[in-house]
Amino acid sequence: MRPTLFRVHLWLGFIVGLLWALQGLTGAMLVFHRDIDRWVRPPVEAGPMVPVGRIVAVAEARTGRPVQMVAIADGHGDLLNVHYADDAGPKLLQSEASTGRVVGAGDYDPATPFAGSGWRWLYLLHESLLLHDRGETLIGLSGILLLTALGTGLWIGWPKWRQWRFALDWRRWRSVRARLFGWHRLSGLVVGTILFITVPGGVWMIFAAELRSAVAGVVPHQLPYKAQPVPKLVSVVAPDAVLQTARATFPNADFVRLTMPTPKAPVYTVRLRQPDETRVWSGVTSVTLDAQTGRTLDVYDPTRAPLSNRLADAAFSVHSGELAGLPGRILLMLAGLALPALYVTGIWAWWRKRRRS
């Protein structure tokens, strides 16, 4: 069985290893991207958020386009990302939450890398290789193959009880081949254990729509609300009234984002974060309201949801390392940076062995 697992591990590395290396690098760069933005961005004025209707009005007056969504930029909540679209594609304004003043603008289109939102371009590269839905499916399948490679690697490389000292003692690795194999094995044991925990969260997020329906057919699971399209929106309720209703439903929750209604989805969706959620700043508490009447259509409370929902809600926090705080994020960044090293040392060790044979 061991030779078979070795071949599976080897050929998966040959075929998909370079993609995993790219995923590791882009993922490592994204772990602290919001913190980096916070360091380089000019400070904004702190204070309570002005009415969201004012933020929407300022943005629409500036762009001449309807706002699609207003969301906090990070956990501080003092900076808002205002999403809209023009003929060229998705766009983004950044507004000061305490005043509604526009403080920045940038493209949100993957076709224009680093034109105004380099982090967005990097995120789309990590998520879909800039290939949209087909790219997401490819990345999801590569994640499943990565779990297979991690499992076979951990099985092959896991030392027996009395061999751990040898596995960890790099002073015994005298030849180049021994050093290559030793570091590949040692790094794989550490990195593989971390990624074996975090990668499933990324796979879930890509295939969530399909997996949720399957899970709901087996165990209790609350599915997301699905709005029915209408020919045309008339007499839309003001966004401030909608947000007030959502905050009354969850008075202790913080604002995360407001999605504006469209004929395709004629509802407001207000997303909030409660103190007991696993998400560090981008909570999943939500209230969905009819855009024309303001009537509450759906409420999702993750603190009272079925276990399957709570596990799904934790997927992003696990995948990003946020669930374990700063140490978890640092470990995840190092694990991502180690993937290219694992690819290089694995191929190099195999090539030296093959050349010697």
N, C-alpha and C positions, 0 to 999 in steps of 0.2 A: 504493500500500500504506500509506503514512504516514497519509492521511486516514482509512482504515479502522481502523487501530490507534488513532488519536486518538478516534474515535467509541466504540470498545470501551472504552478507558480512561475516557472521560467518563461513559458510561452505567453502567459498573460502579461508579464513584464515586458517581453519583446513587443507585443502587439499594441498594448495600451499604455505602457509605462511612460512614454513621452507626454501623453495627454495628462496622466496623473501628475507628472512633474509640473506641467503648466497650471493645473488646478491647485497644486500645493503652493506655488509661487503667488498666484493671484489671490488665493484665499488668505495667505499670510499677510499680504499687503493690505487686505481689506479689514483685518481684525481691528486695527486702531485708526481706521480712516476718519471716523468722526472726531476722534480726539485730535488728530493732526489738523483737521479743518478748524477745530476750536482754537488751536495754538496760533495758526497763521491768519485767522480772520480778525478784522478789527472788532473791538468789543461793542456789544449792543447794550442798550439801556434795559435794565431789569425792571420788573413790575408786573402787575396783573395784565392779562391779555385783554385788549380792547374787543368790543363786539366783533364777532367773526364776519358779520355783514359788512362792516366798515372795511375789513381787510379785503373781502371779495370785491367791493365797489372800487377801491383804489386800484386793485390789480386789473379789473376789467376796463376801467377808465384809461389806464396806461397802455394796455395791450389791444383793446378793441375786440377781445375774444372772451368767450365765457370761461369761467374758472371751472376746472374739473374736480380739484381736490385741494384742501388746505390741511397740512400736516406739520407737526413739530419736526425740526431738523435733527434733534438729538434729545437726550434726557434732560437737558437744562430747560427746555421749553420756552426759551426767550427768543428763539428764531424759528420762523415758519417757512416751509416750502409751499409755494402756491403753484400748482400745476395747471397748465393750459396747453392748447395746441393751435398752431397756425398752419398755413399751406405747406410749410417746410417740414412739419412734424412736431413732436412733443417739445414743450418749452417749460422753463422754470423761472419763477421769481422768488427771491427771498425777502421776507418782510419782517420787520421788528415787531414782536408780539405786543409789546407794551404801547406802541404808538401806531402801528399799521404802516409805518414808513418803509418803502422799498429800499433795500440796502444792497441788493445784488441781483444779477440776472445771468442766465446761462442756457445753452442748448441742452436738451435732454435726449438727443438723438444719437444712437450708436453709429450712425453713418458719418458722424463728425467727431472722431475721437479727440479728446482733450480740447475741443473748441470752447467749452465753458464748464463742462462737468466731467473731468477726467475720471473721477471716482465712479461715476455712473457707467462710463465706457468700460472700466475695469470690471465692475460688477457684472455687466452683461457678458463680458468675455468669460468670466468665471461661471456664470449661470448657463449660458447658451452658446458660447463661442461666436456670438453675434449672428447666430443663425435662427433666432426666434424659436418657434415651437419645435421645429425639427432638431435644433441644437439642444434645447432643453431635454428632449427625449434621449438624445445621444449622451448627454452628460449624466442623466439618470441611469441609463444602462451601464455607463462606465463606472458609476458609483457601485452598482451591484457587482460588477466584475472586480472592483477594488476590494470590496468586502471578501470576495472569494480569494483573491490573492493574499489579503491580510490573514484570513483564516488558515490557508495552507502554509503561509510563511511562519505564523506563530506555532502551528502544529509541528512543522519540520524543525524550527530553530529553538523550540522551548527545551531548555536543558533538563536533564534528570536531576533528582534531588542533590546528588553528590557532585554534579558537574557545573553548578552555578559559579563556583570560584574560578574555574578555568574559563568559562564563558565571559566573565567580567574582567579577567586579568589580561590586559593588552600587552603586558611585558613579555608574555609567552608567544606573541605573534611575531616570529622572527623573519619569515619570508614575506615578500610582497603579496603573494597569493593569500597567505595566512592573515595578513593585516587587512586585505580587502574583504575577505570572508568574515573575519572577526568583527570589523566595524559595521559591515552590512548586517550581520546577525544581531549585534548588540543594539544598533540603532533601530533595526526592525522590531525587536522585542519591545522597546520603549515606545517608539512612534506607532507601531502597529496596534498596541494596546489602546493608545489614545484615540487613534482614528477609527478603530473598531467600535468605539462608543459614539463618536461624533458624526461619522459618515452617514449612518442610517437617517439622521435628521435631515440631511440634505436630500437624500433619496425620497424621503417622505414628502418634503416640500414640493418637489418636482411632480410627483405622481399623486399629490394629495386628493385631487378631484376624483380620480378613479378609486383610490384606496379608501376614501371615506365611505363611498357607497358600498364597497365590499365589507368594510368593518361594520357599518350599520346593519347589514344583513345577518351579522353573527352575534354582536353584542350591542348593548345600549349605546347609542351615539347620536348626538344632536347635529344634524346636517345644517350647513349654512343656508340662510334664507335666499330663495330664488325669486326675483321679481318678474312679473309678467309685463312685457312691453306694451306700450300704447301708441296710437298714431301721432298724438301731439300732446305736449304738456300745456295746461292752462291753469291760471291762478295758483302759482306755486307759493307755498308757505315760505315766509322769510327764514333764512338759516339761523338767525338768533333765537327764534321761537323753538326751532327744532333742537338746537343745542341746549336750551333751557330745559326742555322736556327730558332729554337724555341725562342731564346732570341731576335732575330731580329723581330719576330712577336710580342713579348711583351717586349719591351726594358726596361720597368720600373718594371718588375717582378723579384722576387727572385727565385732561384733554390730550388726545393723541392725534386724531385726524377727523375730518369731515369730508365725505364724498358727496358731491353734488348730483342731483337727479338729471337723467337724460330720458328721452322717449324709450330707449332700449331698456333702461332700468329706472323707472319713475319713482325712485325712493331716495331719501336721505339715509346715509349710513354713518352713524357717529361711533367712533372707536375711542375707548377710554382705557385707562389702566388703574386697577384697584391695587391697594398695598400688598395683598397676599398673592399676587400673580407671580409666575415663574419668569415672565418676560421682564427684563431689567428696566426698560423704559418704554418700549413699544407694546403696550398691553393689547389684549385680544377681547376685552369686554366690549360688547357692541349693542347698539340700539338701532333698529331699522324702522323708519317712519315713512308713511305715505306722503309724497311730495305735495299733493294737492289738498290734503285735509289735515296733515300733521298727526294723524292717528298712528299710534304705535302698532307696528305689524309683527315685530319679532324682537326678542331680548335674549342675549347670550351672556350668561354669568359663568365665567370659567371656574370660579371658586365653588360652584355648586353643580358643575357639569359632571357627566359620567366619567369614569376613570379613563376610558378610551379617548375622550376629548382632552382631558388634562395631559395625557401623554402626548397627544398630537400638538397641543399648545406649547409644550416644552421643546418641540423639535428645533426651533430656531435658536433658543437659548443654549441647547446642547451643542448644536452644530457650530455656533459662533464662540463657544467657550464661556459665554456670559453667565451661565448657571453657576459656575465655580468662581465667579468674581475675577479680579485682576490676575491671580495665579493661573486660573483656567485659560484666560485669553492669551497669556504669555506662553503657556504650554502648547496651545493650539497653533500659535504663530510659529513656534519652533518646530512643531510637527509638520506644518506646511512647508517650511524651508527645508526640512530633512527629506522630503519626497524626491526632489531632484538628485540629492546625494545618494539615496537608496537606489535610484535608477542607474546612476553612473557606476557605483561600486558593484552592483549586481551584474551589469553587462560586462564590466571590466574583469571581474573575477571569473565569469564564464568564459570570456575570450582567452584569458591566460591559460585556463585549464584546457580549453580546446586546442590552443596552439601547442601546448606541451604534449598533449596526446598525439 
